[in-house]
Amino acid sequence: MINILRKAGVKSSTMYAAGFASIGLSFASWLTSKSVEHAGLDRADRWGIFIGQWAPTFFALGVALRIEETQDTEVPRSKHDIREELIEAGYAEGRAPSRAGV
């Protein structure tokens, strides 16, 4: 599902915005239902809760899309680069790394 959203061009920021909009819409629907429908507070609460339940889904999709976006920006490293980083880390810790595999 995340791949489909990404191919459609949906960004994580869009999902975060939809989550915040859902919170605002939840309050607006509760207020509107309470004042316009005259069906009682229970019905207004149900409308507010129904729309308010969308927000966590939008935020979770935003997080999943953000993870996908950050994974795409990582540059794959070669084995040589990783080996050199490990050697440098060994020197930084004050010990000489083994060059047995060279």
Contacts in CASP RR format, 6 or more apart in sequence:
PFRMAT RR
TARGET T0000
AUTHOR 0000-0000-0000
METHOD contacts of the structure
MODEL  1
MINILRKAGVKSSTMYAAGFASIGLSFASWLTSKSVEHAGLDRADRWGIF
IGQWAPTFFALGVALRIEETQDTEVPRSKHDIREELIEAGYAEGRAPSRA
GV
2 61 0 8 1.000
2 64 0 8 1.000
2 65 0 8 1.000
2 68 0 8 1.000
3 68 0 8 1.000
5 61 0 8 1.000
5 65 0 8 1.000
6 65 0 8 1.000
6 68 0 8 1.000
10 65 0 8 1.000
11 65 0 8 1.000
11 69 0 8 1.000
12 62 0 8 1.000
12 63 0 8 1.000
12 65 0 8 1.000
12 66 0 8 1.000
12 69 0 8 1.000
15 58 0 8 1.000
15 59 0 8 1.000
15 61 0 8 1.000
15 62 0 8 1.000
15 65 0 8 1.000
16 58 0 8 1.000
16 59 0 8 1.000
16 62 0 8 1.000
18 54 0 8 1.000
18 58 0 8 1.000
19 54 0 8 1.000
19 55 0 8 1.000
19 58 0 8 1.000
19 59 0 8 1.000
20 55 0 8 1.000
22 51 0 8 1.000
22 52 0 8 1.000
22 54 0 8 1.000
22 55 0 8 1.000
22 58 0 8 1.000
23 52 0 8 1.000
23 55 0 8 1.000
25 51 0 8 1.000
25 52 0 8 1.000
26 48 0 8 1.000
26 49 0 8 1.000
26 51 0 8 1.000
26 52 0 8 1.000
26 54 0 8 1.000
26 55 0 8 1.000
27 48 0 8 1.000
29 47 0 8 1.000
29 48 0 8 1.000
29 51 0 8 1.000
30 44 0 8 1.000
30 45 0 8 1.000
30 47 0 8 1.000
30 48 0 8 1.000
31 44 0 8 1.000
33 39 0 8 1.000
33 43 0 8 1.000
33 44 0 8 1.000
33 47 0 8 1.000
33 48 0 8 1.000
34 40 0 8 1.000
34 41 0 8 1.000
34 44 0 8 1.000
37 43 0 8 1.000
37 44 0 8 1.000
86 97 0 8 1.000
87 97 0 8 1.000
90 96 0 8 1.000
90 97 0 8 1.000
91 97 0 8 1.000
END
